[in-house]
């Protein structure tokens, strides 16, 4: 893994080396206990780590004592011939030369692999302006982009990782593969898929980054914070100012920009119109008196004009359309 937490490997390494913080250790232990596949993967890395650590414990040999023992066996009583034995290098020296040769060979091979076998696919970019857009990424995952959103996708062959950089809002339905990772980066914060469908809202002018999970699970974290683990119907929020992660209840209309399905329960008309205006290009405006009204209503994929007329009919208001603006006027709903 890179210095950022692009996957669990770095945390496992710190855990095995006893360099993990208390939060990181708890995160790793929780990850291991999730399923048998995670536990098996951890055990494999732990085995490799143990064997690698044992290499450092080089045995120390007393070569002088060894040679004296050999001479004692070779020189029989009465022998006067002395053979001078010139050392040709210690066993450690031989090992060092062999190891150096292997490292050089590996280095040349690695250099050639890095040079002639590119790790990353070409970056795919999708940009939306005033319209939403749906697309299928090269790995088969489906993504629905809200307006004014930019997405950049690439695949790292070496790390077997699908990387996405997001600026705006998008809903992801990941085609999950056990041997591949899917990671989204937003302003130095990361969302790792664990077989999921989820929404990420991260506009540059917002002080927060929000993740709402519809199906499955995700890890939501930063390089310095193990973050939060989100399951279906969960919402995680990262505050860019305080650098803190919190878990909240998702709003009922969190992904309405995609589904065009809205639920309002005794909701102020101002909030209703703000929610609708964030989804549709044509905007609804209300006069002062109507702002005190509350609505309990459901809309399912209706046009904004139809919605405006339903609201007007419910509140006894009038509708005036001018270009991309809809004005609702009425006597209001009282104090």
C-alpha positions in Angstrom: 0.0 0.0 0.0 1.0 3.6 -0.5 1.6 5.9 2.4 -2.2 6.7 2.3 -4.5 3.9 3.3 -5.4 2.6 -0.1 -6.0 -0.8 1.4 -5.7 -2.8 4.6 -2.1 -4.0 4.0 -0.4 -1.0 5.6 -2.5 -1.2 8.7 -1.7 -4.9 9.0 2.0 -4.2 8.6 1.9 -1.6 11.4 -0.2 -3.9 13.6 2.3 -6.8 13.2 5.2 -4.4 13.8 3.5 -3.2 16.9 3.5 0.4 15.6 -0.2 0.8 15.1 -2.2 3.2 17.3 -4.9 1.9 19.6 -7.6 2.9 17.0 -5.7 1.3 14.2 -5.2 -1.9 16.1 -9.0 -2.0 16.9 -9.7 -1.4 13.3 -7.5 -4.3 12.1 -8.9 -6.7 14.7 -12.4 -5.7 13.7 -11.6 -6.2 10.0 -10.1 -9.7 10.8 -13.3 -10.8 12.6 -15.6 -9.8 9.8 -15.2 -13.0 7.8 -13.0 -16.0 7.2 -11.5 -14.6 4.1 -10.1 -11.6 6.0 -8.8 -13.9 8.7 -7.0 -16.1 6.2 -5.5 -13.1 4.4 -4.2 -11.7 7.7 -2.7 -15.1 8.6 -0.9 -15.2 5.2 0.6 -11.8 5.7 1.6 -12.6 9.3 3.4 -15.8 8.1 5.3 -13.8 5.5 6.2 -11.1 8.1 7.5 -13.7 10.6 9.7 -15.4 8.0 11.0 -12.1 6.8 11.8 -11.0 10.4 13.7 -14.3 11.1 16.2 -13.5 8.2 17.6 -10.7 10.3 18.7 -13.1 13.0 22.0 -14.1 11.3 23.9 -16.9 13.1 27.4 -16.0 14.4 30.2 -18.5 13.6 33.6 -18.9 15.3 35.6 -19.6 12.2 39.0 -19.8 14.1 37.6 -22.5 16.4 36.3 -24.4 13.4 39.6 -24.3 11.6 41.5 -25.4 14.7 39.2 -28.4 15.0 39.8 -29.3 11.4 43.6 -29.0 11.7 43.5 -31.2 14.8 41.8 -34.0 12.8 44.1 -33.6 9.8 47.4 -33.5 11.6 48.2 -37.0 12.8 51.0 -37.5 15.4 54.4 -37.3 13.9 53.3 -35.4 10.9 55.7 -32.5 10.2 54.2 -31.2 7.0 52.3 -28.0 7.5 49.9 -26.8 4.9 49.1 -23.1 5.0 45.4 -22.5 4.6 44.6 -19.2 3.1 41.1 -18.0 3.9 39.0 -17.2 0.7 36.3 -15.4 2.6 34.0 -16.1 5.4 30.7 -17.9 5.0 29.0 -14.5 5.6 31.0 -13.0 2.7 29.9 -15.8 0.4 26.3 -15.4 1.4 26.6 -11.7 0.9 27.9 -12.1 -2.6 25.1 -14.5 -3.5 22.5 -12.2 -2.0 24.0 -9.3 -3.9 23.8 -11.2 -7.2 20.2 -12.1 -6.6 19.3 -8.5 -5.7 21.0 -7.2 -8.8 19.1 -9.7 -11.0 15.8 -8.8 -9.3 16.5 -5.1 -9.6 17.1 -5.4 -13.3 14.0 -7.5 -13.7 11.9 -5.1 -11.7 13.3 -2.1 -13.6 12.4 -3.8 -16.9 8.9 -4.6 -15.6 8.4 -1.1 -14.5 9.6 0.3 -17.8 7.9 -2.0 -20.3 4.8 -3.1 -18.4 2.7 0.0 -17.3 1.0 -0.3 -13.9 -1.8 2.1 -14.7 -4.4 2.2 -17.4 -5.1 5.5 -19.0 -7.2 7.8 -16.9 -10.9 8.0 -17.9 -12.6 11.3 -17.2 -16.3 12.0 -17.0 -17.5 15.6 -16.5 -21.1 16.9 -16.1 -22.3 20.5 -16.3 -26.0 21.2 -15.9 -27.3 17.7 -16.5 -26.8 14.4 -14.6 -25.2 11.5 -16.4 -24.9 7.7 -16.0 -21.9 5.8 -17.1 -20.3 2.4 -16.9 -16.7 2.3 -15.8 -14.1 -0.1 -17.5 -14.4 -2.5 -14.6 -18.2 -2.9 -15.1 -19.2 -0.7 -12.2 -22.1 1.7 -12.8 -21.8 5.3 -11.7 -24.5 8.1 -11.8 -23.1 11.6 -11.7 -24.9 14.6 -10.3 -24.6 18.0 -12.0 -21.3 19.9 -11.9 -19.3 16.8 -11.1 -15.9 15.5 -12.3 -14.8 11.9 -12.1 -11.3 10.5 -13.0 -10.9 6.7 -13.2 -7.8 4.6 -13.5 -6.7 1.0 -12.8 -3.4 0.2 -11.1 -2.4 -3.3 -12.3 0.4 -3.7 -9.8 -1.9 -3.0 -6.8 -4.9 -4.5 -8.5 -6.8 -1.4 -7.5 -9.5 0.7 -9.3 -8.9 4.3 -8.3 -11.4 7.1 -8.7 -10.9 10.8 -7.9 -14.2 12.7 -7.4 -15.1 16.3 -7.4 -18.9 16.7 -6.9 -21.5 14.0 -6.2 -21.9 10.5 -7.6 -23.7 7.3 -6.8 -21.6 4.1 -7.3 -22.9 0.6 -7.8 -19.7 -1.4 -7.7 -19.1 -4.7 -9.6 -17.1 -6.2 -6.7 -14.3 -8.7 -7.3 -12.6 -10.3 -4.3 -9.1 -9.9 -5.7 -9.5 -6.3 -6.6 -10.0 -3.1 -4.7 -12.1 0.0 -5.5 -11.1 3.2 -3.8 -12.5 6.7 -4.2 -10.3 9.7 -3.2 -11.8 13.1 -2.3 -9.7 15.9 -0.9 -7.3 13.5 0.8 -10.1 11.4 2.2 -10.8 7.8 1.0 -13.8 5.6 0.6 -13.1 1.9 0.1 -15.7 -0.3 -1.4 -16.5 -3.7 0.2 -19.1 -4.9 -2.3 -21.5 -1.9 -2.2 -23.8 0.6 -3.7 -23.3 4.0 -2.1 -23.4 7.8 -2.7 -20.6 10.3 -2.2 -21.3 14.0 -1.9 -18.1 16.1 -2.0 -18.5 19.5 -3.6 -15.4 21.8 -3.2 -17.4 24.7 -1.6 -18.8 22.4 1.0 -17.2 22.0 4.4 -18.2 18.3 4.6 -17.8 15.1 2.6 -20.8 12.8 3.0 -21.1 9.1 2.2 -24.5 7.3 2.3 -24.5 3.5 1.9 -27.5 1.9 0.3 -26.2 -1.6 0.1 -23.2 -3.5 1.5 -20.3 -1.8 3.4 -17.6 0.8 3.0 -14.5 2.1 4.8 -14.4 5.9 5.1 -11.1 7.1 6.3 -8.1 9.5 5.9 -4.3 8.9 6.1 -4.3 10.0 9.8 -7.6 8.6 10.9 -9.0 5.1 10.6 -12.4 6.8 10.1 -15.7 5.0 10.3 -17.1 1.7 9.0 -20.4 2.1 7.3 -23.1 -0.5 6.6 -26.4 -0.4 4.6 -28.5 2.6 5.5 -25.6 4.3 7.2 -24.2 7.8 6.7 -20.7 9.0 7.4 -19.7 12.7 7.4 -16.1 14.1 7.3 -15.7 17.7 8.5 -12.9 19.3 6.4 -12.4 21.9 9.1 -12.1 19.8 12.2 -10.8 16.7 10.3 -13.3 14.5 12.2 -15.5 11.6 11.1 -19.0 11.2 12.5 -21.9 8.8 11.8 -25.4 10.3 11.2 -28.8 9.2 10.1 -29.2 9.6 6.3 -31.8 12.1 5.0 -34.7 10.5 3.2 -33.9 12.4 0.0 -30.1 11.8 0.0 -30.1 10.2 -3.5 -33.2 11.8 -5.0 -31.1 13.5 -7.6 -30.6 10.0 -9.1 -34.0 8.3 -8.3 -36.3 11.4 -8.6 -38.1 9.9 -5.6 -38.9 12.4 -2.8 -40.4 12.0 0.6 -41.5 15.0 2.6 -43.1 14.6 6.1 -44.4 17.8 7.7 -41.5 19.6 5.9 -41.3 23.4 5.6 -42.0 24.5 2.0 -38.7 26.4 2.0 -36.9 23.1 2.6 -39.1 21.3 0.0 -38.2 23.8 -2.7 -34.5 23.8 -1.8 -34.4 20.0 -2.1 -36.3 20.1 -5.5 -34.1 22.9 -6.8 -31.0 21.0 -6.1 -32.2 18.3 -8.5 -34.1 20.1 -11.3 -32.7 22.8 -13.6 -36.0 24.7 -13.5 -36.4 26.4 -10.1 -39.4 26.9 -7.8 -39.7 30.2 -5.8 -42.3 31.0 -3.2 -43.6 34.3 -1.8 -43.2 35.2 1.8 -46.5 34.0 3.1 -46.2 30.5 1.7 -42.8 29.9 3.3 -44.5 29.1 6.6 -46.5 26.2 5.1 -45.6 22.5 5.7 -46.0 19.6 3.4 -46.4 15.9 3.7 -46.2 14.4 0.3 -44.4 11.9 -1.9 -43.2 12.5 -5.5 -42.0 9.7 -7.7 -40.2 10.7 -11.0 -42.7 13.5 -11.8 -41.5 16.6 -13.8 -40.8 19.8 -11.8 -43.9 21.4 -13.5 -46.1 18.6 -12.3 -44.7 18.9 -8.8 -45.2 22.6 -8.7 -48.9 22.2 -9.6 -49.4 19.5 -7.0 -47.9 21.9 -4.4 -50.1 24.7 -5.6 -53.2 22.6 -5.5 -52.4 21.4 -2.0 -51.8 24.9 -0.6 -54.3 26.8 -2.7 -51.6 28.7 -4.4 -51.1 30.0 -8.0 -48.4 29.0 -10.4 -46.6 31.4 -12.7 -44.0 30.0 -15.1 -41.3 32.3 -16.6 -38.5 30.6 -18.5 -36.7 28.3 -16.0 -38.5 29.8 -13.0 -41.7 28.8 -11.3 -43.3 31.2 -8.9 -45.8 30.0 -6.3 -48.0 32.7 -4.7 -50.8 32.4 -2.2 -52.2 33.7 1.1 -50.1 31.3 3.1 -50.9 28.9 5.9 -51.2 31.2 8.9 -49.0 31.4 11.9 
